[in-house]
Amino acid sequence: MWNPAVYLTYADHRGRPYYDLLSRVDAREPRRIVDLGCGPGNLTRTLTQRWPGAVVEAWDSSEEMVTAARERGVDARVGDVRDWAPLPDTDVVVSNATLHWVPEHPDLLLRWAGQLGAGSWIAFQVPGNFDAPSHRAVRDLVSSARWAHLLRDFPFEKSEVVRPAAGYAELLTDAGCTVDAWETTYVHELTGENPVLEWIGGTALRPVRAALPDHDWQEFRAELIPLLDAAYPRRADGITFFPFRRIFVVARVKN
């Protein structure tokens, strides 16, 4: 289950890649823009500010996120990105930090590139930090003797699901697109008692939270905190620096 309030804890930090991604989309007067994985809709709303004449279509697999998006005035619907197909007037497809949850997303990208009209845009961003200390700490704890039997089916994000920027560039160039692909490591300045835990609690730790009853969840958190503190020490001024690598792709359909 996705929790919009938890996800929005670091809304400014999470939003920056969205704006960096869209800054490379040079669509002038798109007719329809689709946001796949719209989340709570706080970023989707900005699409109408940039392109006021466009119809904005938003999808998310989480009912909780769709409800939050609708409360913000976004025309959002519950749906799996694997089931989405572009309408004839679709000119821009945006997917922000969503496709890494879909192992077969390269096939989706190829399908969309074939279905979209000439001049349409596909823009997406996925995390590239699956081997970061935060993720390694969670994997180590999940596989420990205390938790392995309870979390043996834990579907933790895997690095092999996401390709490097060059891999996506090759994929979509071969599909007949002009591609702009790059990688960025953001160094987020976080504050608070357990900021990295709070960050991953809204995303990567969701399957753990869903699998554990309240008492076990609190125990798991208590064991994870010192591991994260060691990997991301808090400075004397209260700041914790949290590097986060992301992969960006903006492709324009040529054929």
SVG drawing of the C-alpha trace seen along z (x, -y; Angstrom):
<svg xmlns="http://www.w3.org/2000/svg" viewBox="-11 -28 40 47">
<polyline fill="none" stroke="black" stroke-width="0.4" points="0.0,0.0 1.2,-3.5 0.9,-6.2 0.6,-9.6 1.4,-11.5 4.6,-9.5 5.6,-9.8 5.2,-13.6 7.5,-14.0 10.3,-14.9 8.1,-16.3 10.6,-19.0 13.5,-16.6 11.4,-14.0 10.0,-16.7 13.3,-18.0 14.0,-15.1 10.5,-15.6 11.2,-19.2 14.7,-18.3 13.1,-15.6 10.4,-17.8 12.9,-20.6 14.2,-18.5 10.8,-17.9 10.3,-20.5 6.7,-19.9 5.1,-23.2 1.3,-22.7 0.7,-19.0 -2.9,-17.9 -2.8,-15.2 -0.2,-14.5 -0.2,-11.3 1.4,-10.9 1.9,-7.2 2.5,-6.7 1.1,-10.0 1.3,-9.4 -0.5,-12.0 -0.8,-14.4 1.2,-17.2 3.6,-17.1 0.9,-16.2 -0.8,-19.5 2.2,-21.4 1.7,-19.9 -1.4,-22.1 0.6,-25.2 3.2,-24.6 0.7,-23.4 -2.6,-24.9 -4.3,-23.8 -3.5,-20.1 -5.7,-17.3 -3.9,-15.7 -4.5,-12.0 -3.1,-10.4 -2.7,-6.8 -1.5,-5.1 -1.9,-1.5 -2.5,-2.7 -6.1,-3.6 -4.7,-5.7 -2.5,-7.7 -5.3,-8.2 -7.6,-9.4 -5.0,-11.9 -4.5,-13.1 -8.2,-13.6 -8.3,-15.7 -5.8,-18.0 -8.1,-18.3 -6.2,-15.8 -8.2,-13.6 -6.6,-10.4 -7.6,-6.8 -6.5,-3.5 -4.7,-1.4 -1.5,0.6 0.9,-1.0 1.1,2.4 -2.5,2.0 -2.2,-1.6 -2.3,-2.4 -2.1,-5.9 -5.1,-7.6 -4.6,-9.0 -4.0,-12.6 -1.3,-11.6 1.7,-13.8 3.6,-13.5 4.0,-10.5 5.7,-11.1 6.6,-8.5 8.5,-9.6 10.0,-6.9 7.6,-4.3 8.9,-2.0 11.5,-0.3 8.6,1.4 7.8,3.1 10.5,5.6 9.3,5.8 9.2,2.0 11.7,2.1 9.1,4.0 6.5,1.3 8.8,-1.4 9.1,0.3 5.4,0.8 4.7,-2.8 7.3,-4.0 5.5,-2.0 2.0,-3.2 2.7,-6.9 2.5,-9.3 5.5,-10.9 6.8,-13.8 5.4,-12.4 7.6,-12.4 8.4,-9.7 10.0,-11.0 10.8,-8.9 13.1,-8.8 14.0,-5.8 16.2,-5.4 19.6,-4.0 20.6,-3.6 19.7,0.0 23.3,0.8 23.4,-2.2 24.1,-1.6 20.5,-2.2 19.3,0.6 22.2,2.9 21.3,2.4 17.7,3.4 18.6,6.5 21.1,7.6 18.5,7.2 15.7,8.9 18.0,11.9 19.2,12.2 18.1,15.1 15.6,13.0 13.7,11.8 14.3,14.3 11.4,16.5 8.9,13.6 10.2,11.8 11.3,14.6 9.0,13.3 10.1,9.7 10.1,8.2 13.0,5.8 13.9,3.6 16.8,5.1 19.5,3.3 19.3,5.6 15.7,4.4 17.0,0.9 19.3,0.3 22.1,-2.3 21.2,-5.5 23.2,-4.2 21.1,-1.0 17.9,-2.9 19.4,-5.2 20.2,-2.2 16.8,-0.6 14.8,-3.6 17.2,-4.7 16.7,-1.3 12.9,-1.8 13.1,-4.9 13.4,-7.7 15.8,-10.6 17.1,-10.1 18.5,-12.3 19.6,-10.1 21.7,-11.0 22.4,-10.2 22.4,-12.5 23.4,-11.9 21.5,-14.3 23.0,-14.9 19.9,-15.5 20.4,-17.5 18.1,-15.9 17.3,-16.8 15.4,-15.1 16.0,-12.2 16.0,-9.3 15.7,-11.0 17.0,-8.2 14.6,-5.8 11.7,-8.2 12.8,-8.5 12.9,-4.8 9.9,-4.2 7.7,-5.9 9.0,-3.8 11.5,-0.8 10.3,0.3 6.6,0.5 6.7,4.3 8.3,4.8 5.7,2.7 2.9,4.5 4.3,8.0 4.9,7.3 2.4,6.7 2.9,3.5 5.1,5.0 7.5,6.7 7.6,3.6 8.7,1.4 11.4,4.0 12.6,4.1 12.8,0.3 14.8,0.3 17.3,2.8 17.6,0.8 18.2,-2.6 21.8,-2.0 22.7,-0.5 21.4,-3.6 23.1,-5.9 26.4,-4.2 26.0,-4.5 24.7,-8.1 26.0,-9.8 24.3,-12.9 26.6,-15.9 27.0,-18.1 24.8,-20.7 22.0,-18.1 22.4,-17.6 22.4,-14.2 23.7,-14.0 21.9,-11.4 23.3,-10.7 20.7,-9.4 21.5,-8.4 18.8,-8.7 18.5,-7.8 16.7,-10.0 15.5,-9.4 13.7,-11.7 12.8,-10.2 11.0,-11.7 9.4,-9.4 10.6,-10.0 8.7,-7.5"/>
</svg>
